[in-house]
Amino acid sequence: MAVLNVKNLPDTLYRKLRERARRQRRSISQEVVHLLSQALEAESPLSILELKGLGKARWRGVDAAAHVERERRSWD
């Protein structure tokens, strides 16, 4: 297993890390591994630019305005 040494960690950050580890009932090392795992394994959210074109195949040939109008009428 690899070893990670962190130098020049600000005291305030270390205190926050230590307190968080205590609340989670983990060692500081376990908490660091947990936080790094969460940060690196979490899927990054799509930006609005990445959403462009999604669903295009599903809506091909559908009149969007007519669809919205039908939906609105169904609410009554």
C-alpha positions as CSV (number, residue, x, y, z in Angstrom):
1,M,0.0,0.0,0.0
2,A,1.3,3.5,-0.9
3,V,2.2,6.1,1.7
4,L,1.3,9.8,1.3
5,N,3.1,12.5,3.3
6,V,1.6,16.0,3.3
7,K,3.9,18.9,4.0
8,N,3.0,22.4,5.0
9,L,-0.6,21.6,5.9
10,P,-2.1,24.7,7.5
11,D,-2.9,24.3,11.2
12,T,-6.5,25.4,10.7
13,L,-7.1,22.8,8.0
14,Y,-5.5,20.1,10.1
15,R,-7.7,21.0,13.1
16,K,-10.8,20.8,10.8
17,L,-9.6,17.4,9.5
18,R,-8.9,16.1,13.0
19,E,-12.4,17.3,14.2
20,R,-14.1,15.7,11.2
21,A,-12.3,12.4,11.7
22,R,-13.3,12.5,15.4
23,R,-16.9,13.0,14.5
24,Q,-16.8,10.2,12.0
25,R,-15.0,8.0,14.4
26,R,-12.1,7.5,12.1
27,S,-8.4,8.1,12.4
28,I,-7.0,11.2,10.5
29,S,-5.4,8.9,8.0
30,Q,-8.7,7.0,7.4
31,E,-10.5,10.3,7.1
32,V,-8.0,11.6,4.5
33,V,-8.4,8.3,2.5
34,H,-12.2,8.6,2.7
35,L,-12.2,12.2,1.5
36,L,-9.9,11.6,-1.3
37,S,-11.9,8.5,-2.4
38,Q,-15.1,10.6,-2.4
39,A,-13.5,13.4,-4.3
40,L,-11.9,11.2,-7.0
41,E,-14.7,8.7,-7.4
42,A,-17.6,11.1,-7.6
43,E,-19.0,11.7,-11.0
44,S,-18.6,15.3,-12.0
45,P,-21.9,16.9,-12.9
46,L,-22.6,17.6,-16.6
47,S,-22.2,21.2,-17.6
48,I,-25.1,22.8,-19.5
49,L,-22.9,22.6,-22.6
50,E,-22.6,18.9,-22.4
51,L,-26.4,18.5,-22.3
52,K,-26.8,20.0,-25.8
53,G,-28.2,17.4,-28.1
54,L,-29.1,14.8,-25.4
55,G,-32.5,13.3,-26.2
56,K,-32.3,14.5,-29.8
57,A,-33.1,11.0,-31.2
58,R,-36.1,10.6,-28.9
59,W,-37.7,13.9,-30.0
60,R,-36.9,13.5,-33.7
61,G,-40.1,14.2,-35.7
62,V,-42.0,15.5,-32.7
63,D,-43.5,19.0,-32.8
64,A,-42.3,20.3,-29.4
65,A,-44.9,23.1,-29.2
66,A,-47.8,20.7,-30.0
67,H,-46.4,18.2,-27.4
68,V,-46.3,20.9,-24.7
69,E,-49.8,22.0,-25.6
70,R,-51.2,18.4,-25.3
71,E,-49.5,18.1,-22.0
72,R,-51.0,21.3,-20.7
73,R,-54.5,20.3,-21.8
74,S,-54.1,17.0,-20.0
75,W,-53.7,18.9,-16.7
76,D,-57.3,20.2,-16.8
